[in-house]
């Protein structure tokens, strides 16, 4: 009888130890996920991208109100989704940020670019379409740079999604410019990169997101 009780006690202790070990393992996994941090470079990249997408949306919204051009009406809606894409990561990692009032940016270079592009876009529809191409030009250039700087795979995937969308937007603005027989010359990406984009078909960028 004593041997039987001893065996039962041992089995109970083994079961309790196994459950405890499993629980601790689960806690460690959860804790590692919860405490994962972004690098300063990744935080800066997200905050910059947020303002850049905000600038694109606000310029396109103004140009649509001014000229009623289809490209601006359609693409401004995409830019709203792009802002939300960046905000998703900022919220996930509890990164504080502030979105300033319309037409205002914390980044001085983006503020200057916004002011210049709005002034140009108000001149004519042709100039507005050039502005659209310029924004996608700089977006692609910046995103390619940011993708090389960050390490977080989910952020890289989002930036690739945004870059893909910008290539589609560049194609759309180029179609608008072709109505004026105007050929856009890139100021940020190379001519070869632009030609490769324009010679390629529309991309299904939503399929790229895995996270």
One Martini backbone bead per residue (centre of mass of N, CA, C, O) as a GRO file, in nm:
protein
  211
    1UNK     BB    1   0.058   0.063  -0.021
    2UNK     BB    2   0.299   0.254   0.003
    3UNK     BB    3   0.399   0.215  -0.291
    4UNK     BB    4   0.146   0.323  -0.428
    5UNK     BB    5   0.149   0.608  -0.302
    6UNK     BB    6   0.429   0.683  -0.405
    7UNK     BB    7   0.366   0.660  -0.709
    8UNK     BB    8   0.139   0.869  -0.714
    9UNK     BB    9   0.307   1.109  -0.609
   10UNK     BB   10   0.509   1.113  -0.840
   11UNK     BB   11   0.307   1.157  -1.074
   12UNK     BB   12   0.195   1.427  -0.969
   13UNK     BB   13   0.465   1.583  -0.969
   14UNK     BB   14   0.522   1.549  -1.269
   15UNK     BB   15   0.268   1.693  -1.372
   16UNK     BB   16   0.316   1.966  -1.234
   17UNK     BB   17   0.594   2.022  -1.364
   18UNK     BB   18   0.497   2.016  -1.660
   19UNK     BB   19   0.293   2.248  -1.639
   20UNK     BB   20   0.494   2.462  -1.539
   21UNK     BB   21   0.688   2.451  -1.780
   22UNK     BB   22   0.481   2.526  -1.998
   23UNK     BB   23   0.392   2.800  -1.879
   24UNK     BB   24   0.672   2.933  -1.884
   25UNK     BB   25   0.715   2.907  -2.186
   26UNK     BB   26   0.471   3.085  -2.267
   27UNK     BB   27   0.560   3.342  -2.116
   28UNK     BB   28   0.824   3.386  -2.266
   29UNK     BB   29   0.704   3.422  -2.546
   30UNK     BB   30   0.517   3.661  -2.481
   31UNK     BB   31   0.733   3.850  -2.366
   32UNK     BB   32   0.906   3.873  -2.623
   33UNK     BB   33   0.683   4.006  -2.790
   34UNK     BB   34   0.610   4.250  -2.600
   35UNK     BB   35   0.936   4.352  -2.581
   36UNK     BB   36   0.974   4.426  -2.854
   37UNK     BB   37   1.198   4.630  -3.042
   38UNK     BB   38   1.278   4.914  -3.198
   39UNK     BB   39   1.473   5.090  -3.373
   40UNK     BB   40   1.561   5.406  -3.437
   41UNK     BB   41   1.549   5.372  -3.743
   42UNK     BB   42   1.259   5.252  -3.756
   43UNK     BB   43   1.114   5.487  -3.625
   44UNK     BB   44   1.206   5.705  -3.825
   45UNK     BB   45   1.089   5.568  -4.076
   46UNK     BB   46   0.791   5.576  -3.991
   47UNK     BB   47   0.763   5.884  -3.939
   48UNK     BB   48   0.844   5.969  -4.224
   49UNK     BB   49   0.636   5.803  -4.385
   50UNK     BB   50   0.386   5.932  -4.264
   51UNK     BB   51   0.440   6.222  -4.375
   52UNK     BB   52   0.465   6.146  -4.673
   53UNK     BB   53   0.177   6.033  -4.703
   54UNK     BB   54   0.035   6.289  -4.609
   55UNK     BB   55   0.137   6.468  -4.837
   56UNK     BB   56   0.016   6.314  -5.071
   57UNK     BB   57  -0.278   6.337  -4.987
   58UNK     BB   58  -0.298   6.653  -4.967
   59UNK     BB   59  -0.216   6.719  -5.255
   60UNK     BB   60  -0.427   6.543  -5.404
   61UNK     BB   61  -0.674   6.676  -5.280
   62UNK     BB   62  -0.622   6.959  -5.392
   63UNK     BB   63  -0.606   6.876  -5.697
   64UNK     BB   64  -0.893   6.765  -5.712
   65UNK     BB   65  -1.040   7.028  -5.630
   66UNK     BB   66  -0.917   7.196  -5.868
   67UNK     BB   67  -0.942   6.967  -6.134
   68UNK     BB   68  -1.079   6.667  -6.121
   69UNK     BB   69  -0.876   6.447  -6.149
   70UNK     BB   70  -0.879   6.112  -6.144
   71UNK     BB   71  -0.604   6.041  -6.016
   72UNK     BB   72  -0.645   6.202  -5.753
   73UNK     BB   73  -0.904   6.065  -5.654
   74UNK     BB   74  -0.787   5.773  -5.635
   75UNK     BB   75  -0.503   5.811  -5.486
   76UNK     BB   76  -0.593   5.943  -5.220
   77UNK     BB   77  -0.717   5.679  -5.109
   78UNK     BB   78  -0.452   5.521  -5.093
   79UNK     BB   79  -0.307   5.712  -4.893
   80UNK     BB   80  -0.486   5.646  -4.653
   81UNK     BB   81  -0.392   5.347  -4.636
   82UNK     BB   82  -0.090   5.414  -4.592
   83UNK     BB   83  -0.118   5.553  -4.326
   84UNK     BB   84  -0.242   5.305  -4.180
   85UNK     BB   85   0.001   5.117  -4.223
   86UNK     BB   86   0.195   5.279  -4.041
   87UNK     BB   87   0.020   5.304  -3.784
   88UNK     BB   88   0.017   5.003  -3.713
   89UNK     BB   89   0.313   4.996  -3.608
   90UNK     BB   90   0.300   5.223  -3.399
   91UNK     BB   91   0.081   5.082  -3.227
   92UNK     BB   92   0.216   4.806  -3.170
   93UNK     BB   93   0.484   4.973  -3.034
   94UNK     BB   94   0.404   5.238  -2.892
   95UNK     BB   95   0.451   5.494  -3.080
   96UNK     BB   96   0.480   5.815  -3.061
   97UNK     BB   97   0.261   6.057  -3.232
   98UNK     BB   98   0.210   6.338  -3.471
   99UNK     BB   99  -0.054   6.497  -3.644
  100UNK     BB  100  -0.074   6.755  -3.823
  101UNK     BB  101  -0.203   6.983  -3.976
  102UNK     BB  102  -0.289   7.086  -4.264
  103UNK     BB  103   0.024   7.146  -4.424
  104UNK     BB  104   0.187   7.016  -4.178
  105UNK     BB  105   0.542   6.959  -4.079
  106UNK     BB  106   0.816   6.841  -3.908
  107UNK     BB  107   0.957   6.810  -4.168
  108UNK     BB  108   1.129   7.041  -4.347
  109UNK     BB  109   1.149   6.908  -4.631
  110UNK     BB  110   0.847   6.840  -4.661
  111UNK     BB  111   0.745   7.127  -4.630
  112UNK     BB  112   0.890   7.245  -4.877
  113UNK     BB  113   0.773   7.049  -5.085
  114UNK     BB  114   0.478   7.113  -5.044
  115UNK     BB  115   0.486   7.413  -5.117
  116UNK     BB  116   0.595   7.375  -5.407
  117UNK     BB  117   0.379   7.176  -5.523
  118UNK     BB  118   0.124   7.346  -5.478
  119UNK     BB  119   0.211   7.587  -5.649
  120UNK     BB  120   0.242   7.426  -5.912
  121UNK     BB  121  -0.044   7.279  -5.922
  122UNK     BB  122  -0.210   7.561  -5.952
  123UNK     BB  123  -0.151   7.638  -6.254
  124UNK     BB  124  -0.211   7.337  -6.375
  125UNK     BB  125  -0.281   7.026  -6.475
  126UNK     BB  126  -0.004   6.955  -6.579
  127UNK     BB  127   0.149   7.040  -6.321
  128UNK     BB  128  -0.003   6.847  -6.137
  129UNK     BB  129   0.097   6.583  -6.275
  130UNK     BB  130   0.393   6.639  -6.218
  131UNK     BB  131   0.359   6.632  -5.913
  132UNK     BB  132   0.269   6.341  -5.892
  133UNK     BB  133   0.529   6.219  -6.013
  134UNK     BB  134   0.720   6.338  -5.802
  135UNK     BB  135   0.608   6.197  -5.553
  136UNK     BB  136   0.659   5.906  -5.657
  137UNK     BB  137   0.956   5.938  -5.700
  138UNK     BB  138   1.034   5.999  -5.398
  139UNK     BB  139   0.898   5.756  -5.271
  140UNK     BB  140   1.061   5.532  -5.404
  141UNK     BB  141   1.337   5.630  -5.313
  142UNK     BB  142   1.285   5.624  -5.004
  143UNK     BB  143   1.189   5.327  -4.976
  144UNK     BB  144   1.447   5.195  -5.077
  145UNK     BB  145   1.616   5.308  -4.845
  146UNK     BB  146   1.451   5.201  -4.597
  147UNK     BB  147   1.468   4.896  -4.660
  148UNK     BB  148   1.785   4.892  -4.602
  149UNK     BB  149   1.765   4.998  -4.288
  150UNK     BB  150   1.575   4.783  -4.202
  151UNK     BB  151   1.475   4.464  -4.014
  152UNK     BB  152   1.182   4.445  -3.992
  153UNK     BB  153   0.976   4.241  -4.173
  154UNK     BB  154   0.702   4.395  -4.157
  155UNK     BB  155   0.810   4.671  -4.249
  156UNK     BB  156   0.928   4.584  -4.515
  157UNK     BB  157   0.661   4.485  -4.635
  158UNK     BB  158   0.519   4.761  -4.624
  159UNK     BB  159   0.724   4.918  -4.800
  160UNK     BB  160   0.683   4.738  -5.050
  161UNK     BB  161   0.387   4.805  -5.082
  162UNK     BB  162   0.426   5.113  -5.121
  163UNK     BB  163   0.612   5.092  -5.366
  164UNK     BB  164   0.418   4.946  -5.550
  165UNK     BB  165   0.200   5.166  -5.547
  166UNK     BB  166   0.384   5.390  -5.667
  167UNK     BB  167   0.416   5.256  -5.940
  168UNK     BB  168   0.120   5.275  -6.017
  169UNK     BB  169   0.099   5.583  -5.991
  170UNK     BB  170   0.307   5.650  -6.205
  171UNK     BB  171   0.146   5.529  -6.437
  172UNK     BB  172  -0.102   5.712  -6.407
  173UNK     BB  173   0.042   5.987  -6.448
  174UNK     BB  174   0.161   5.919  -6.724
  175UNK     BB  175  -0.111   5.899  -6.869
  176UNK     BB  176  -0.183   6.195  -6.818
  177UNK     BB  177   0.070   6.320  -6.961
  178UNK     BB  178   0.019   6.196  -7.248
  179UNK     BB  179  -0.214   6.400  -7.322
  180UNK     BB  180   0.037   6.626  -7.340
  181UNK     BB  181   0.304   6.505  -7.446
  182UNK     BB  182   0.453   6.429  -7.171
  183UNK     BB  183   0.785   6.373  -7.035
  184UNK     BB  184   0.902   6.236  -6.759
  185UNK     BB  185   1.173   6.341  -6.544
  186UNK     BB  186   1.360   6.216  -6.315
  187UNK     BB  187   1.497   6.322  -5.978
  188UNK     BB  188   1.556   6.036  -5.817
  189UNK     BB  189   1.528   5.827  -5.993
  190UNK     BB  190   1.603   5.656  -6.260
  191UNK     BB  191   1.545   5.619  -6.591
  192UNK     BB  192   1.548   5.309  -6.586
  193UNK     BB  193   1.342   5.273  -6.362
  194UNK     BB  194   1.109   5.416  -6.502
  195UNK     BB  195   1.096   5.239  -6.757
  196UNK     BB  196   1.040   4.976  -6.608
  197UNK     BB  197   0.769   5.067  -6.494
  198UNK     BB  198   0.625   5.158  -6.767
  199UNK     BB  199   0.680   4.859  -6.903
  200UNK     BB  200   0.489   4.764  -6.686
  201UNK     BB  201   0.245   4.628  -6.521
  202UNK     BB  202   0.007   4.620  -6.320
  203UNK     BB  203  -0.004   4.579  -5.969
  204UNK     BB  204  -0.070   4.346  -5.692
  205UNK     BB  205   0.005   4.463  -5.388
  206UNK     BB  206  -0.177   4.314  -5.173
  207UNK     BB  207  -0.023   4.029  -5.211
  208UNK     BB  208   0.243   4.109  -5.040
  209UNK     BB  209   0.096   4.080  -4.772
  210UNK     BB  210   0.183   3.877  -4.466
  211UNK     BB  211   0.115   4.063  -4.184
   0.00000   0.00000   0.00000
